Structure formats: C-alpha cells, structure tokens
Amino acid sequence: MKVTERIIVALDLQAEDKLLGLLAKVPELSHVKVGMELFYSLGPDLVKMLKDRGLKVFLDLKIHDIPNTAYGAVNTLSRLGCDMLNVHCAGGLAMMQRAREALVGETKLIGVTQLTSIDQEAMNQQLRIQGSVEEVVLQYAALAKEAGLHGVVCSPKEAAAIKSRLGKEFLAVTPGVRPMGSETGDQKRISTPAEAIKAGSDYLVIGRPITQSSDPQRVFNEILSEIEVAL
Ligand code: C5P
C-alpha cells in the first residue's frame, strides 16, 4: 500500500464548493470518508462523483438497526460502489451477519466498536457498559470477525491488541488521530499519526486537522512524513 493510501480524509463538510475546494488543494489525496453530514447533504450521487475522480470512498453511515433493515441498507449502499461501509457492532452478531450477507461487489464491511469520543467514564457511567474500553472494544471486534466483517473502526490505542488477538489481516481503521499540537475537539481516545501506525493501524481517519486547516496540503504532507518515519 502506498503511504498516501494510509490516510483517509474525513470530509465532514456540507457544501459541494467546499468539498471541491479541498480536493483541489490536496491533489495527492487518494482515500476519503463520506460521513452523514456530507451524504445527507449531497446524496448518493456524490459517491459516483468521487469514484469518477479516482478516489476510494469509505461511506461512514454507521448502520445500526434490526438485521433485516441493516441488510437492506448495506445492500443498497454497497451497490453505489463504495470501497468501505460500516455498521455498529452494538447492533449485535445477527445484525452484522445479515449486513455481511448483503454486500455486493468489492465493498469491505467494517464494524464500529466504541466511538473515539467515548472515554472510560462515559462508557461505564452513562452507557452502563462495564469493563475497560479495551476489553469492550476487543469483544466487539471479536464479534465482528465472527460475523465475517473485514475489520473494525477503533481508536489507535486498541489497534495493537486487536491485531494480536484477531490477526494482521483483520483491518484496524482508526479515527481519533491528532498530529502534535492540533486541537482535540470532541475526540477523547487520541494518538498521533506515528503512534497509530506503530500500533498497527491500517488506515488513519483524519478530518478537522486537515479540513479545517488554512493550509490542508501542508498538514497532509506533515502527516505523510510522520507516517513514513514510523513505518
Ligand atoms: O475531525 P476528526 O479527525 O475528529 O474526524 C474523525 C472522523 O471519524 C469523523 O468523521 C467521525 O465521524 C469519525 N469517527 C470517529 N470515531 C469513530 C468512528 C468514526 O471519530 N469511532
């Protein structure tokens, strides 16, 4: 895999002109993530537009519903030709299995473990999920593997444990990545790009540090250099 392919830029924008502006400013960008904000704003045709530009598209709509509905959603979305799609592992084994059966084409299906904005206290006290975040993430990842998913979304902090328990081929896609000195925002379980790579992360999902920068190309290049050193 080329180093540029390790970075999936989260396009959390609403307007098409902003999106096109960003793509023009960072021409080396090869993988993008379309989340709810952009998808709900511009609709399914957006996937084709990005694919026509030669980009790989991770459609991050975090499906979480009963198995039958999850099947329909994954089937419809994978027909758009996206490269990656995700479901919440919290939907359970049966939901993930049905979602996996619904995939068409080459789309990879990834399970969201615990959001990187959730810390230990919020997980235990608010969500009433007992145990450490790492134990819970590992349990969710093991369920995702049992359901036949291609990998999980997790924080870089859990990537090494997931790789050692579930194997190198099982993908670790990690948001919660912050270059030194950048704003953390609402992210709680964060690591630097170098730490994420050293922990075994396959893809680093990075949004605001790039998209909100006055010089996205410079930040993108700095992250690339940091990854190159860490590999
Ligand atoms: O701007 P930032 O780098 O925080 O963006 C991270 C992206 O990854 C966001 O689009 C967010 O929705 C997504 N994400 C996450 N944590 C997860 C799953 C997805 O931050 N567990």
Residues whose N, C-alpha, C, O or C-beta is under 5 A from the ligand:
A	BS01	C5P	A10 D12 G35 Q114 L115 T116 V153 P175 G176 V177 Q187 V205 I206 G207 R208
